[in-house]
Amino acid sequence: MADRIFLAGATGVVGRRLIPLLREAGHEVWGTTRRAEKGDELAKAGAHPVIVDVFDADALSAAVLSARPHVVIHQLTDLPPKLDPAGMEAALPRNARIRDEGTRNLIAAALAAGARRLIAQSIAWTYAPGPEPHGEDDPLKAAAEGPSGVTMRGVISLEEQVLNAAPMEGIVLRYGELYGPRTGSDAPQGTSPLHVDAAAHAALLAIDHGRPGAYNIAEPNAAIATGKAAAELGWRPDFRLPAAAGD
């Protein structure tokens, strides 16, 4: 069934790969960017461009109400191009603010617009030490300090808000370490690697599949369990877009 989709963060690493999947599935897409010059890029990809800052709550609410989406997808981040390690530490507070305040504004707008489901990007390397592989019900590193603590506070805020956004159905996709186009790495990396195309495909599947809750999204590995995503979303880690799509 085709839905009206509001994609927040449409020109990000995952958002760019997600738009062609949404359009191919027949969905009508409203895609956000903060930069007016990216509007043409979104239009060429088949989305309705929405130029808005997630921290402008009134403008965001008006934009979401205008789109009247059935589903809101939260792929917002504030990270350096190609995830450049040199810029990551400075980006952490900005990214945490998006996960906290930005998520709050997006949820308020989605609820006001009557959206039925909210799908949000999180990360999978946040579990507290314990037996591996970690399942989705394992505790997160809530006591982390320093830069890791900044990240964790943002992640925990985002996840709690999304999973408690009733009457919307909240789904959190805990992505592993991304590789592929625009990520800065063409090869798997980290303990729980994930190709950006497979990450985008998980968001597409979550529109119509899966109970509300969190899902680990990564290639098979020893650190986190990924069986729930396969069983409930029908997700597979080897999904790839055709070579020309999402460019």
N, C-alpha and C positions, 0 to 999 in steps of 0.2 A: 504494500500500500504506500502510495506517495504521500509525503508529509512536507509541511513548511518547516524549514530548518533555519535556525539562527545560529551561525557559526562565529563565535567570538574568538578572534585570533586567526583569521582566515589566511593571512599572509605569512604565518609562522612556518616552521619546519614541517610540522604535521598538517597544519591547515592547508598548505599548498597541495599536498598529496591527497587530502580528503575531499576537496571540492570535486575533482573529476569522478570520484567514486559515488558521491552523493548525486551528481547530475546523471551519471549512467544509471543509477537506481531509480531515476524519475523524480527525485525530490527537488523542490524549489528552495533555493539557498540564498539567504541574506548573509553576507560575510563582512566582518568588521576589520578595519584598520585605523590606526591613529593618523596615518599620513595620506593626505589628499592625493598625492601623486601616485599612490598605489591603487586608486580607484579603477583606473583603466585596466590594470592587470586583473582585478577581480571580475570586471565586466567581460573581459575576453575569456576568462575561465568559465563563464556561464553563471556567475553569482550576481546578485544585486549588491552593489557596493554600499557600505554603511561606514561613513567617516565619523568615528566617535571615540572618545577617551573613556575607558571603563571607570575612571575616577570622577567623571562628571555624571553623577547619579541621575540628574534630571534629564540630560540629553540621552543617556543610555536607556532610561525608562521609555522615553518617547520613541526611540528607535525600535525597541523591542515591541512596544505596543503597536507600532505601525506595521511591523512584519507579521504580527499575530501567529507566532510559531507554535507548532505542535511540540517540537523538541528543540531544546537549547543545548549546544555543544560548546564546552568551555575548553579551548586550547590556548588560552592566553598565557604568555610568558614575557619576561623582559630579560633576555639573555643575549650575549654578544654574538655577532655573526659567526656561523660555523662553530659555535660553542667554544670560541677561542679561550684556552685556559688562562691567558694573560688578563682577560677581562672578567673572568668568572667571579672572583672575590668581590669586586665592586658591584657586580650585578645582583649578588645574593639579597641585599636588603630590598632592592627594587622588585625582585621576583617574589619575595615573601610578601611584600605589600599587595601585589596583584592577587596572590593566593588568599590573602585575608580580606582587605577592603574591596578589591576588585570583585572577588567572589560574592561578597555580601551585596554589592550593588547589582550584580548580574542576577542573583537569586531573587532579589526584590522585584526587579523588572520582569523576570520570567513568571513569577507568581502573579503579578498584576496582569500579565498578558494571558494567563490561563494555560501556560504550557503544561503538558502532561508528564514530560520526562526531561531530566537534566543529566547530561553525561560530561564528566570532567576529567581532565588529565591530572594525574599525580605521578609519583615516582616509586619504584619498587625497592630501592636500596635504603629503606628507612626502618627496617625491623630491628628491635632490640636484640642483643646477643641471646642466643638460645639454640635449641636443636634445629638443624636444617634438613631438608628445605623448609622455608617458612611458608605457612599457609596464610590466607587472608585474615584469619582470626587471631594471629599472633600479635603481641603488643608492638607498638612502634617505639622508637628511641626518644621518648618524651623528655628525658633528662639530659639530652645532648647539650653541650655548651659551645661557645665560640661560634665560628662560621656555620658549623653543622647545626648548632642550636637555632640560629636564625632561620635556616632552611626548614628545620623540623617544626618550628612554631608556625611557619606559613603552611606547611603540608598538613599539619594536624587541624589548623583552622579551616582550611579548604575542605578537607574530608568530612569533618564534623558538620559543617554547614550544608554540604551537598547531601549527606546521608540523613539529615534531619530537615529537609526542605519540603515536607509533606504540605499539601497533598501531591506535590510532584514526586515522581519516582526518581530517586537519586542513584546514579551509577558512577563509581570512581574507577578509573582505569589506571592501575599502577604500572607505568611503563618502565621497562628496563633501560639500560644504557643504549641510546639511539646511535645508529650508524646508517649511512646511505646519503642521498642527495641533501646538500646544504648543512649536514651535521658536522662536517670537518673530518669525517672518517668514512672510508669506503669499505672497511672490514669490521667484523665483529670486535667489540671491545668490552672490557669489564667482566664481572662475574655473571651478569644476567643480560646479555646483549639482545637487541631488538632492532630489526630493520624498520626504518621510518614508514615504509609502505604497509607493513604488517601492523604498525601502531595505528595508522589511519584506518585500516580495515576493521580493527577492533571497534573503533568509534562508530563506523557504519553499522556493524552488526548489532551494537548495543541499542540502536534505535528501536529495533523490534524484538530483540532477544535478551534474555537474562533477567533474573530477579533483581530488585534494588540491592545494592551492596557494593563491595570492593572486589576487583578482579586483578590478579597478577597477569601482566602481559609481557612475556619474554620468551626467548627461545629456550628449549629444555636445558636445565642447568642444575647444579647441586645446591644453589643458594635459596631459590624460591620455587614453590610448587606452582605449576601452570595448568593443572588439570581442570580447575573450575572454569576457566575461560574456554577451554576446548569443549567441555561438556555442556555449559549453559549458553554460551554465545555462538558456538560452532566455529570458533576462531582457530586458525592454524598459523604457525610462525613463518611458513615459507611463502606466504602471499606476497606477490610483487605486481606493481602496476606495469602496463606496457611501457616500453622505453620512452616514448614521446609524451606520455601523460604526466601531468603535474609539473612540467617544466616551466 
